[in-house]
Amino acid sequence: MPDIHRNIPDSAGLNAFRADPALRRLLEVYLSPEDFAALLPQFDRMGALAGGELEELALVADKNPPTLKIRNRIGADDQRVETHPAYQRLEHYAFGEFGLAAMSHRGGVFGRAGKLPPIAKYALVYLFVQAEFGLCCPLSMTDSLTRTLVKFGDPDLVAEYFDQLTSQDMDVLFQGAMFMTEQMAGSDVGAIDTAARKDAEGNWRLYGDKWFCSNPDADLAMVLARPEGAGEGTKALSLFLLPRRLPDGTPNAYRILRLKEKMGTKSMASGEIALEGAVAHLVGDPGQGFKQMTDMINMSRLANGVRSAGMMRRSVAEALFIARHRTAFGKRLLDLPLMRRQLLKMLVTAEQGRSMVFHTARVLERADAGDARAAKVLRILTPLLKFRTCRDARKVAGDAMEVRGGCGYIEEFSDARVLRDAHLGSIWEGTSNIVALDVARATRREGALEALRAHLDELGEEAGNMMPGELADALARACDYMEAVAQDPAREAEVRQAASAVYNAASAVIMAWEDARMTGGQGDRARLAGLVLTHKLLPRDPLAGGGDGAADADLLERAFHDMQPIAEAAE
């Protein structure tokens, strides 16, 4: 039996990969047979760690946040952020053993000859984040900083730092960060007033304050600044690479003023930075900084979506486990009609997020290979999933806390920590309003919605009879609505509603397509697509009554059944 005392189940030690057979089936869809076979042991190991040691480390790190040290014991300046050994152990797994910041940029991770596809990294992060969210910020920033540097940086600058940014040796590794936010310029990037000036030797130096800098003592940071005389707005911004230390080992001229006391992600430091003539390297062409930084931001947005989807899966898995093992009113929770309805709603939303982020990773791989249409599809999928998946995670995490009841509200379990962390996703790298407006911008200016619509139409044709009836019409209506709203400034207040419609329709089509590609399946993903259609796209009378049908009940039963043999094996 699982660890139960007085009707309180505890899922500690449950392998997050083995307890989620749907994940394995999806990875067989999105990975080549060779990559799947090679990576399967790594997915299994990460799943075991996420349910065991990583979870324990994350709880300790959350309760022991980092501290800022200004001077050493003899009074000399020695500014550094000190983290708890539990957080350092988490770093060892993420950066070191699994190479999550390196595998997209070089071969050698897990002994593989070449770079691994994006889905490999995101699937492992999807499992890792079910234990720890905070460290995923430095992880994704290091990964995306390396990508942006390689894409736009001078070859000599890339050569200087590439090996350290992609190292799995913790004594060699350089971690990355992104310093963009200012007090007067939060989401309004064009209002940034950090100045860049050239000194007598021709070096760029940065002056100004950055208000919210996660991983503030990172070895390298990408910084947006305005060269003197360049003008106003985003078109005058340039991108700079800021090293923490100069080549002679001395600290660069910027200070961490203080660390933020945050609602969530307590394990990872965020702080305020004062740039006092810090030496920095121009990345790419002057005046193109915002466009170049956008690539890094978009990769961070995709990573945010992956993390939110992972936290939703963790929340659903916990809720299913509790419902199976806890009793009330003489019955198991899973046998209570209202609980079953709540669990089904959580499951549908979590599976939408999972399909959206995995499919976006597939599109990213094609875009990076030079597929122009895939690049347009990626352009709109990224803000779509950042908008909706991150918002949905807040609701699913809150519902999971409610399933656990009072124990979910105490800090000995992770429900409260997951809920706090889930709220960050819809703020980090653009609030919900900002990314919804970005969906409209991609529609209006770049033809991205048109490309997405064509892409989804093709998926629908491939899905064939797995496509629920009326879904093709719902997709067309959602896209038409988004197009109309995006083209009319007077309808800006409808942007979020339109973006949600496109997200729901896209996720349903993708799940139907996944079902068609699975072998030996029972059509569950097509059924999930049908539930999205029924409950999130088609008009319904809220006063008509009626509950879930037999097919819905079967879907939930299979979700319980998927977990049951794994839970029994753990017992």
ROFI-623720 format. One line per 2 residues: number of its first residue (from 1); their letters; for each residue y, z negated, x of C-alpha. Coordinates in pm, 1 decimal, padded with zeros to 6 digits. Each point is the difference from the previous one (the first is absolute). Layout:
NUM = A = Y Z X; ...
This chain:
1 = MP = 00000.0 00000.0 00000.0; 00362.2 00046.7 00112.4
3 = DI = 00198.2 -00304.9 00102.7; 00085.3 -00159.0 -00336.3
5 = HR = 00113.0 -00356.3 -00058.7; 00083.2 -00105.7 -00354.1
7 = NI = 00024.5 00356.6 -00124.0; 00230.7 00126.2 00278.7
9 = PD = -00149.5 00312.2 00165.9; 00092.6 00089.9 00358.1
11 = SA = -00061.5 00351.9 00131.8; 00058.2 -00093.2 00366.8
13 = GL = -00218.3 00206.7 00229.1; -00047.9 00294.1 -00237.2
15 = NA = -00000.3 00331.8 00187.7; 00295.6 00192.1 -00148.9
17 = FR = -00161.2 00336.2 00079.8; -00350.0 -00069.4 -00125.2
19 = AD = 00136.1 -00161.9 -00316.1; 00185.0 00324.4 -00076.6
21 = PA = -00254.5 00285.3 -00025.2; 00264.9 00221.7 -00161.4
23 = LR = 00188.5 -00004.9 00331.1; -00304.1 00127.5 00185.8
25 = RL = -00045.5 00282.4 -00253.2; 00367.2 00096.7 00031.7
27 = LE = -00015.5 00004.8 00378.4; -00289.7 00244.3 -00023.9
29 = VY = 00236.8 00223.5 -00198.5; 00294.5 -00025.1 00238.8
31 = LS = -00177.3 -00008.4 00339.3; -00215.7 00263.8 00163.1
33 = PE = -00370.6 -00097.4 00014.3; 00029.0 -00039.3 00378.1
35 = DF = 00305.3 -00227.8 -00017.8; -00147.1 -00201.4 -00286.6
37 = AA = -00325.5 -00066.0 00187.6; 00186.1 -00094.6 00318.0
39 = LL = 00248.7 -00228.7 -00173.4; -00232.4 -00168.5 -00249.5
41 = PQ = -00082.6 -00291.0 00238.1; 00373.9 -00057.4 00054.6
43 = FD = 00070.0 -00011.4 -00374.3; -00284.3 -00246.3 -00043.4
45 = RM = 00122.4 -00218.8 00284.6; 00356.7 00000.6 -00126.5
47 = GA = -00126.2 -00091.6 -00347.4; -00190.8 -00296.7 00141.2
49 = LA = 00301.0 -00115.3 00201.0; 00236.5 00038.1 -00297.5
51 = GG = -00215.9 -00228.7 -00210.0; -00055.7 -00245.1 00282.2
53 = EL = 00186.6 -00057.0 00326.7; 00307.7 00210.8 -00079.3
55 = EE = 00050.0 -00185.8 -00327.3; -00021.1 -00335.2 00176.1
57 = LA = 00241.5 00112.6 00272.1; 00244.0 00136.4 -00258.1
59 = LV = 00010.9 -00329.9 -00189.6; 00074.5 -00187.8 00322.9
61 = AD = 00263.2 00250.5 00117.4; 00172.9 -00012.5 -00339.4
63 = KN = 00038.8 -00376.3 00030.6; 00120.8 00019.3 00362.4
65 = PP = 00282.6 00256.5 00006.6; 00154.0 00125.9 00325.3
67 = TL = 00285.6 -00181.1 00170.7; 00292.8 00127.9 00207.7
69 = KI = 00050.3 -00143.8 00348.0; 00343.9 00056.3 00158.1
71 = RN = -00024.1 -00168.0 00340.8; -00264.9 -00133.9 00231.0
73 = RI = -00020.1 -00365.0 00102.6; 00251.1 00035.5 00285.4
75 = GA = 00258.3 00157.9 -00230.7; -00032.4 00362.8 00110.5
77 = DD = 00009.7 00271.4 -00265.2; -00357.9 00076.2 -00095.9
79 = QR = 00007.3 00138.3 -00351.0; -00341.6 00053.5 -00156.3
81 = VE = -00187.1 -00030.0 -00326.8; -00301.6 -00228.3 00014.8
83 = TH = -00285.9 00067.9 -00240.1; -00298.7 -00214.6 -00090.7
85 = PA = -00333.5 00068.5 00175.4; -00145.1 00099.6 -00338.6
87 = YQ = 00255.0 00282.4 -00026.6; -00074.4 00104.8 00357.8
89 = RL = -00368.5 00020.8 -00088.2; 00085.9 00223.5 -00295.0
91 = EH = 00197.4 00222.1 00239.8; -00303.7 00016.6 00225.8
93 = YA = -00214.2 00138.8 -00281.1; 00257.3 00244.4 -00142.5
95 = FG = 00152.9 00140.9 00318.8; -00282.1 -00072.5 00241.8
97 = EF = -00352.3 00017.6 -00135.6; 00069.2 00245.6 -00282.1
99 = GL = 00284.7 00196.1 00161.9; 00176.5 00048.2 -00332.3
101 = AA = 00331.0 00096.3 00165.2; -00167.4 00235.1 00248.6
103 = MS = -00263.9 00200.2 -00188.2; 00243.9 00251.9 -00152.1
105 = HR = 00148.3 00086.3 00340.2; -00281.6 00021.2 00255.3
107 = GG = -00374.6 00012.1 00038.5; -00218.9 -00278.6 00128.0
109 = VF = 00014.6 -00240.6 -00293.8; -00358.1 -00096.0 -00094.5
111 = GR = -00111.2 00239.7 00272.9; 00109.9 00305.2 -00200.2
113 = AG = 00114.3 00296.3 00206.5; 00307.8 00096.2 -00203.3
115 = KL = 00253.8 -00150.2 -00234.0; -00143.4 -00143.5 -00318.4
117 = PP = 00116.6 00137.4 -00338.9; 00263.8 -00200.0 -00190.4
119 = IA = -00252.1 -00113.7 -00262.2; -00198.7 -00186.9 00268.8
121 = KY = 00301.9 -00209.3 00093.4; 00112.8 -00056.5 -00356.2
123 = AL = -00348.6 -00098.6 -00118.6; -00024.0 -00261.1 00275.5
125 = VY = 00350.5 -00127.7 -00077.6; -00097.8 -00006.2 -00369.0
127 = LF = -00274.5 -00246.3 00093.3; 00205.6 -00194.0 00257.1
129 = VQ = 00285.0 -00064.8 -00243.9; -00239.7 -00163.0 -00243.1
131 = AE = 00021.8 -00288.4 00244.9; 00339.9 00036.1 00171.5
133 = FG = 00317.7 00183.9 -00099.8; 00269.5 -00124.0 00240.8
135 = LC = -00142.7 00147.7 00319.6; -00030.6 00338.6 -00172.6
137 = CP = 00377.1 00042.2 00038.6; 00002.8 00000.0 00384.3
139 = LS = -00319.6 00202.5 -00014.1; 00145.9 00279.0 -00214.4
141 = MT = 00332.8 -00003.2 00185.7; -00174.1 00039.6 00335.2
143 = DS = -00207.9 00283.0 -00143.0; 00294.8 00177.5 -00164.8
145 = LT = 00235.1 -00056.8 00295.2; -00251.9 00172.1 00225.6
147 = RT = -00026.1 00291.1 -00244.0; 00379.0 00039.2 -00022.9
149 = LV = 00047.4 -00029.2 00375.9; -00265.4 00264.9 00070.5
151 = KF = 00141.5 00227.5 -00270.3; 00366.6 -00013.1 00099.8
153 = GD = 00034.3 -00169.9 00339.4; 00058.9 00155.0 00340.7
155 = PD = -00338.8 00057.5 00172.5; 00098.6 -00226.2 00290.0
157 = LV = 00087.7 -00279.8 -00241.9; -00328.7 00046.0 -00182.0
159 = AE = -00191.1 -00007.6 00328.0; 00175.5 -00320.5 00104.0
161 = YF = -00119.1 -00201.7 -00298.7; -00293.3 00179.1 -00166.5
163 = DQ = -00282.8 -00172.3 00186.5; 00139.4 -00345.9 -00070.3
165 = LT = 00064.9 00073.7 -00368.3; -00358.8 00117.1 -00046.6
167 = SQ = -00174.7 -00254.7 00220.3; -00275.4 -00226.2 -00134.0
169 = DM = 00052.0 -00240.8 00289.5; 00214.7 -00280.9 -00138.2
171 = DV = 00149.3 -00066.0 00345.8; 00119.1 00361.6 00024.2
173 = LF = 00082.8 00079.3 -00364.5; 00358.9 00066.2 -00107.7
175 = QG = 00062.6 -00077.8 -00367.0; 00259.9 00189.3 -00201.3
177 = AM = 00269.9 -00082.0 -00253.8; 00272.4 00168.8 -00204.4
179 = FM = 00353.9 -00147.7 -00006.0; 00195.6 00168.0 -00277.2
181 = TE = 00122.0 -00244.9 -00266.8; 00357.1 -00133.2 00023.6
183 = QM = 00190.8 -00241.4 -00221.6; 00235.5 00266.1 -00131.0
185 = AG = -00268.8 00268.7 -00001.3; -00327.0 -00097.9 -00162.0
187 = SD = -00139.5 00298.3 -00186.9; 00329.0 00186.7 00064.7
189 = VG = -00094.7 00126.8 00344.3; 00314.7 00210.1 00024.6
191 = AI = 00206.7 -00319.5 00025.2; -00160.2 -00106.5 00331.3
193 = DT = 00269.7 -00093.7 00250.6; -00201.0 -00087.8 00311.2
195 = AA = 00177.7 00191.0 00276.8; -00144.6 00198.0 00290.2
197 = RK = 00214.7 00056.5 00308.5; -00067.1 00158.0 00337.3
199 = DA = 00074.6 -00208.4 00309.7; 00130.2 00125.8 00334.8
201 = EG = -00354.3 00087.8 00114.3; -00066.7 00205.1 -00312.8
203 = NW = -00230.2 -00257.8 -00161.9; 00020.3 -00059.1 -00372.3
205 = RL = 00084.6 -00356.8 -00099.4; -00020.3 -00147.6 -00349.4
207 = YG = 00240.6 -00246.5 -00164.2; -00033.0 -00163.3 -00340.4
209 = DK = -00213.3 -00224.4 -00220.6; -00330.8 00078.0 -00167.2
211 = WF = -00061.7 -00232.0 -00292.1; -00374.3 00020.3 -00069.5
213 = CS = -00226.2 00085.1 00292.7; -00371.4 -00064.1 -00031.2
215 = NP = -00188.6 -00052.1 00325.5; 00340.0 -00068.0 00164.9
217 = DA = -00138.9 -00056.2 00349.2; -00196.7 00325.9 00000.2
219 = DL = -00015.0 00178.0 00333.2; 00155.4 00314.4 -00151.8
221 = AM = 00204.4 00059.3 -00313.7; 00136.6 00309.2 -00172.4
223 = VL = 00367.0 -00056.4 -00087.0; 00247.8 00202.5 -00202.3
225 = AR = 00353.3 -00005.6 00143.0; 00321.9 00199.9 -00027.5
227 = PE = 00128.0 00158.9 00324.4; 00373.3 -00048.7 00044.5
229 = GA = 00197.9 00282.6 -00153.9; -00301.3 00142.4 -00186.9
231 = GE = 00149.1 -00056.0 -00344.6; -00122.5 -00169.5 -00318.4
233 = GT = -00312.0 00011.6 -00214.4; -00364.1 00060.9 00083.0
235 = KA = 00070.3 00333.7 00170.6; 00181.1 -00181.7 00281.0
237 = LS = -00285.9 -00238.1 00082.5; -00221.7 00036.8 00304.5
239 = LF = -00337.0 -00154.3 00079.5; -00049.2 -00218.1 00306.2
241 = LL = -00296.7 -00164.9 00168.0; 00088.0 -00356.1 00098.1
243 = PR = -00213.5 -00172.2 00266.2; -00026.3 -00378.5 -00002.9
245 = RL = 00010.8 -00008.1 00379.5; 00156.0 00228.6 00257.9
247 = PD = -00202.3 00168.9 00276.7; 00076.1 -00284.0 00244.2
249 = GT = -00144.9 -00252.6 -00246.7; 00330.0 -00154.7 -00107.5
251 = PN = 00066.9 -00048.2 -00373.0; 00199.5 00271.9 -00172.7
253 = AY = 00341.7 -00095.5 -00139.5; -00092.7 -00109.7 -00349.0
255 = RI = -00072.5 -00337.0 -00152.5; -00213.9 -00126.0 -00284.4
257 = LR = 00246.0 -00220.4 -00185.3; -00248.8 -00170.2 -00229.4
259 = LK = -00327.2 00052.1 -00184.9; -00008.1 00051.0 -00375.0
261 = EK = -00164.0 -00255.1 -00226.9; -00185.7 00236.8 -00229.8
263 = MG = -00182.1 -00028.0 -00330.1; -00306.1 00178.5 00142.0
265 = TK = -00138.5 00157.8 00317.7; 00061.3 -00338.5 00158.7
267 = SM = -00240.3 00065.7 00287.1; 00223.1 00277.8 00140.4
269 = AS = 00352.3 -00050.1 00133.6; 00306.1 00170.1 -00148.2
271 = GE = 00344.5 -00065.5 00143.2; 00361.5 00100.2 00050.0
273 = IA = 00100.5 00199.6 00307.6; 00333.4 00015.2 00182.6
275 = LE = 00030.3 00311.9 00216.8; 00242.0 -00073.2 00284.7
277 = GA = 00001.9 00317.7 00204.3; -00377.7 00042.3 00003.7
279 = VA = -00126.4 00300.9 00193.3; -00176.4 00251.5 -00225.4
281 = HL = -00146.8 00349.9 00026.8; 00106.4 00279.4 -00233.1
283 = VG = -00297.7 00136.9 -00194.4; 00026.8 00363.7 -00104.1
285 = DP = 00327.0 00175.4 -00073.9; 00327.0 -00186.8 -00064.0
287 = GQ = 00092.0 -00021.6 -00367.0; -00361.1 00047.3 -00110.9
289 = GF = -00085.5 -00368.8 00007.0; -00039.2 -00052.7 -00371.3
291 = KQ = -00232.4 00299.4 -00039.5; -00207.3 -00113.8 00295.6
293 = MT = -00010.6 -00364.0 -00114.3; -00109.4 00123.9 -00342.5
295 = DM = -00331.9 00106.3 00152.8; -00056.2 -00355.8 00122.4
297 = IN = 00113.7 -00144.9 -00332.9; -00235.0 00227.3 -00193.8
299 = MS = -00295.4 -00105.7 00213.1; 00097.9 -00363.1 -00062.5
301 = RL = 00023.2 00073.8 -00373.0; -00348.4 00147.5 00000.6
303 = AN = -00125.6 -00303.3 00191.3; 00167.9 -00222.4 -00258.7
305 = GV = -00188.2 00180.4 -00273.5; -00329.4 -00044.2 00184.7
307 = RS = 00065.2 -00369.9 00042.3; 00095.7 -00043.6 -00365.6
309 = AG = -00315.5 00182.0 -00108.2; -00205.5 -00221.5 00229.5
311 = MM = 00152.2 -00316.8 -00140.7; -00071.4 00122.3 -00352.5
313 = RR = -00363.4 00055.9 00093.5; -00020.5 -00349.1 00150.5
315 = SV = 00150.4 -00143.2 -00319.6; -00243.5 00189.8 -00223.8
317 = AE = -00299.9 -00096.2 00214.5; 00097.8 -00367.3 -00015.3
319 = AL = 00050.8 00017.8 -00376.7; -00337.9 00168.4 -00054.7
321 = FI = -00171.7 -00260.9 00216.9; 00162.3 -00289.3 -00185.6
323 = AR = -00073.2 00150.7 -00340.1; -00366.5 00032.1 00092.6
325 = HR = -00039.3 -00356.1 00128.9; 00239.7 -00214.8 -00203.9
327 = TA = -00072.2 -00117.4 -00354.9; 00224.1 -00098.6 -00290.2
329 = FG = -00081.7 -00087.3 -00360.0; -00369.9 00025.1 00076.9
331 = KR = 00021.6 00356.7 00132.6; 00065.5 00176.3 00327.4
333 = LL = 00354.9 00127.9 00023.6; -00130.1 00355.4 00023.5
335 = DL = -00144.5 -00035.7 -00351.7; 00335.0 -00091.9 -00158.2
337 = PL = 00165.6 00300.9 -00172.3; 00357.9 -00069.8 00111.3
339 = MR = -00111.0 -00057.5 00357.9; -00194.2 00325.6 -00000.9
341 = RQ = 00305.0 00187.1 -00123.1; 00217.3 -00158.6 00268.4
343 = LL = -00250.5 00085.4 00273.3; -00030.9 00358.5 -00119.5
345 = KM = 00377.4 00051.3 00011.6; 00011.2 -00142.1 00352.4
347 = LV = -00287.8 00222.1 00108.8; 00157.0 00320.6 -00133.5
349 = TA = 00333.3 -00067.6 00171.0; -00162.8 -00092.8 00331.6
351 = EQ = -00216.1 00313.8 -00002.2; 00305.7 00215.4 -00070.0
353 = GR = 00165.2 -00140.3 00310.6; -00309.6 00049.1 00211.3
355 = SM = -00040.8 00364.8 -00100.1; 00368.4 00074.0 00053.9
357 = VF = 00014.7 -00140.6 00353.7; -00330.3 00151.8 00113.5
359 = HT = 00090.3 00340.4 -00136.4; 00345.8 -00020.1 00156.6
361 = AR = -00169.5 -00066.4 00334.5; -00200.3 00320.6 -00052.6
363 = VL = 00321.3 00191.9 -00073.7; 00165.4 -00152.5 00309.8
365 = ER = -00278.3 00132.9 00220.4; 00050.6 00350.8 -00138.6
367 = AD = 00378.6 -00022.4 00030.5; -00024.8 -00107.0 00363.8
369 = AG = -00229.3 00297.5 00061.3; 00280.7 00235.0 -00109.5
371 = DA = -00070.8 00050.2 -00372.2; 00349.4 00060.6 -00142.9
373 = RA = -00095.3 -00068.9 -00361.2; -00179.9 -00318.3 00097.1
375 = AK = 00320.9 -00113.1 00171.1; 00186.1 00041.5 -00329.4
377 = VL = -00273.4 -00182.2 -00190.3; 00015.8 -00282.5 00254.2
379 = RI = 00378.1 -00011.7 -00039.6; -00030.2 -00103.8 -00366.4
381 = LT = -00329.9 -00190.6 00004.6; 00138.2 -00246.3 00256.4
383 = PL = 00290.3 -00137.0 -00209.5; -00213.1 00023.0 -00315.0
385 = LK = -00266.3 -00232.8 00133.3; 00255.9 -00223.6 00172.5
387 = FR = 00177.6 -00039.6 -00334.6; -00291.0 -00055.1 -00233.9
389 = TC = -00281.9 -00142.6 00214.2; 00225.3 -00267.4 00149.0
391 = RD = 00130.1 -00103.7 -00340.7; -00347.6 -00006.4 -00149.6
393 = AR = -00124.9 -00228.5 00277.3; 00238.1 -00272.4 -00114.4
395 = KV = -00148.3 00006.0 -00351.1; -00364.0 00019.8 00108.6
397 = AG = 00042.1 -00281.7 00254.0; 00165.1 -00217.0 -00266.1
399 = DA = -00279.3 00069.3 -00246.8; -00261.8 -00091.0 00261.6
401 = ME = 00172.4 -00333.2 00055.4; -00019.2 -00057.8 -00373.8
403 = VR = -00373.9 00076.4 -00005.0; -00057.7 -00273.1 00259.1
405 = GG = 00222.2 -00234.6 -00199.6; 00152.9 -00310.4 00154.0
407 = CG = -00190.3 00041.5 00325.5; 00170.6 00335.5 00039.8
409 = YI = 00335.5 -00173.1 00015.0; -00087.3 -00224.1 00293.0
411 = EE = 00030.3 00115.3 00359.7; -00358.8 -00078.5 00103.6
413 = FS = -00101.7 00326.3 -00164.3; 00177.8 00325.6 00086.4
415 = DA = 00114.7 00100.3 -00350.1; 00352.2 -00135.4 00048.5
417 = RV = 00026.8 00155.5 00346.5; -00117.3 00338.8 -00126.4
419 = LR = 00245.6 -00013.6 -00290.6; 00292.3 -00086.0 00230.7
421 = DA = -00093.3 00279.4 00237.7; -00045.8 00248.3 -00284.1
423 = HL = 00364.8 -00039.6 -00098.6; 00114.7 00126.7 00337.7
425 = GS = -00153.6 00343.5 -00047.8; 00251.6 00098.8 -00266.6
427 = IW = 00293.2 -00102.4 00224.6; -00107.0 00105.7 00350.2
429 = EG = 00102.0 00355.2 00100.5; 00190.5 00057.8 -00322.6
431 = TS = 00011.3 -00187.6 -00328.0; -00158.6 00138.7 -00315.0
433 = NI = 00326.3 00161.3 -00110.5; 00055.1 00161.9 00338.6
435 = VA = -00346.0 00154.1 00027.1; 00001.8 00113.6 -00365.0
437 = LD = 00328.2 00177.9 00072.2; -00167.4 00151.1 00306.0
439 = VA = -00267.8 00147.6 -00227.9; 00280.9 00164.9 -00196.6
441 = RA = 00166.2 00119.0 00320.7; -00324.6 00155.8 00125.7
443 = TR = -00034.8 00172.2 -00338.1; 00355.5 00127.8 -00015.4
445 = RE = 00062.1 00106.3 00359.6; -00335.0 00079.6 00159.9
447 = GA = -00228.4 00144.5 -00266.2; -00245.1 -00283.9 00064.4
449 = LE = -00090.5 -00056.7 -00365.5; -00084.9 00367.0 -00041.9
451 = AL = -00231.5 -00021.6 00301.3; -00160.8 -00318.1 -00131.9
453 = RA = -00053.9 00157.6 -00340.8; -00176.0 00300.3 00155.4
455 = HL = -00209.8 -00232.6 00215.3; -00105.9 -00210.4 -00299.4
457 = DE = -00077.1 00309.9 -00206.1; -00240.8 00110.1 00270.9
459 = LG = -00161.8 -00344.6 00006.8; -00036.5 00016.0 -00377.7
461 = EE = -00177.1 00335.2 00024.8; -00235.7 -00143.0 00262.6
463 = AG = -00065.1 -00305.5 -00218.8; -00114.5 00223.0 -00286.4
465 = NM = -00162.5 -00196.9 -00279.0; 00081.9 -00329.1 00170.8
467 = MP = 00361.8 00048.0 -00109.9; 00063.7 -00209.0 -00313.4
469 = GE = 00121.6 00197.1 -00300.5; 00378.8 00019.3 -00034.9
471 = LA = 00056.0 -00093.8 00367.4; 00113.3 00349.2 00101.6
473 = DA = 00255.1 -00003.0 -00282.5; 00114.8 -00352.1 00093.8
475 = LA = 00048.0 00108.8 00361.2; 00209.7 00297.9 -00107.2
477 = RA = 00214.1 -00216.2 -00226.0; 00049.9 -00264.3 00271.5
479 = CD = 00108.8 00262.2 00253.8; 00230.6 00170.1 -00249.0
481 = YM = 00156.9 -00336.5 -00079.5; 00051.9 -00082.7 00367.6
483 = EA = 00151.8 00342.5 00063.9; 00245.8 -00036.3 -00290.2
485 = VA = 00104.6 -00349.7 00103.8; 00038.8 00094.3 00366.9
487 = QD = 00229.3 00292.2 -00081.9; 00231.4 -00197.5 -00230.6
489 = PA = 00218.7 -00271.6 00161.6; 00071.7 -00142.3 -00345.1
491 = RE = -00370.5 -00094.1 -00031.9; -00025.2 -00209.5 00315.6
493 = AE = -00098.1 -00304.5 -00206.9; -00325.1 00180.6 -00089.7
495 = VR = -00108.3 00065.7 00358.1; -00238.8 -00293.3 00023.9
497 = QA = -00163.7 00083.9 -00331.2; -00045.9 00362.1 00104.4
499 = AS = -00136.1 -00095.7 00343.7; -00249.2 -00239.2 -00162.0
501 = AV = -00120.9 00281.1 -00226.7; -00059.4 00232.9 00294.7
503 = YN = -00176.2 -00277.3 00195.1; -00231.2 -00079.7 -00291.0
505 = AA = -00083.0 00365.0 -00065.1; -00054.5 00074.7 00369.2
507 = SA = -00226.5 -00300.6 00050.2; -00209.9 00094.9 -00303.7
509 = VI = -00048.7 00356.2 00125.1; -00089.1 -00123.6 00348.6
511 = MA = -00258.2 -00246.7 -00137.5; -00159.4 00275.4 -00209.7
513 = WE = -00011.6 00223.9 00310.4; -00158.5 -00283.5 00202.3
515 = DA = -00264.1 -00043.6 -00268.7; -00085.5 00368.5 00012.3
517 = RM = -00051.6 -00019.2 00378.8; -00223.3 -00307.0 -00012.5
519 = TG = -00375.0 00052.8 -00004.7; -00226.0 -00214.7 -00212.6
521 = GQ = 00293.8 -00174.8 -00164.7; 00020.1 -00116.8 -00359.0
523 = GD = 00339.8 00148.4 -00076.5; 00186.6 -00330.0 00040.1
525 = RA = 00305.2 00152.0 00165.3; 00028.5 00258.0 -00276.0
527 = RL = -00020.6 -00288.5 -00246.4; 00277.0 -00179.3 00190.3
529 = AG = 00206.7 00318.0 -00024.1; -00057.9 -00001.7 -00374.7
531 = LV = 00122.3 -00357.2 -00026.8; 00317.6 00090.8 00190.0
533 = LT = 00051.0 00286.3 -00243.1; -00061.7 -00215.2 -00308.3
535 = HK = 00192.9 -00309.5 00100.2; 00276.6 00132.9 00224.5
537 = LL = 00075.2 00357.8 -00103.1; -00083.2 00063.2 -00365.2
539 = PR = 00207.7 -00148.2 -00285.2; -00154.4 -00305.8 -00165.6
541 = DP = 00089.1 -00207.9 -00301.4; 00024.3 -00361.9 00121.2
543 = LA = -00060.9 -00124.5 -00353.3; -00308.9 00214.7 -00064.6
545 = GG = -00243.0 -00257.1 00136.9; -00336.2 00083.6 00151.2
547 = GD = -00160.9 -00117.4 00322.7; -00181.3 00154.6 00289.6
549 = GA = -00288.0 00234.8 -00077.7; -00359.1 -00010.0 00116.3
551 = AD = 00075.0 00234.4 00290.5; 00267.8 -00240.0 00124.0
553 = AD = -00248.8 -00286.2 -00020.8; -00254.5 00201.4 00199.5
555 = LL = 00258.0 00071.7 00268.5; 00073.3 -00369.1 00042.3
557 = ER = -00371.0 -00084.7 00001.2; -00051.3 00240.0 00287.2
559 = AF = 00287.8 -00161.2 00189.5; -00178.4 -00334.7 -00034.9
561 = HD = -00330.6 00162.8 00086.1; 00145.2 00154.7 00317.7
563 = MQ = 00094.6 -00343.9 00128.0; -00308.5 -00187.6 -00122.0
565 = PI = -00262.7 00090.7 00262.8; 00253.4 -00049.4 00279.7
567 = AE = 00102.3 -00338.5 -00136.2; -00364.7 -00101.8 -00031.8
569 = AA = -00067.7 00111.9 00357.1; 00294.3 -00212.5 00116.6
571 = E = -00137.7 -00295.1 -00192.8
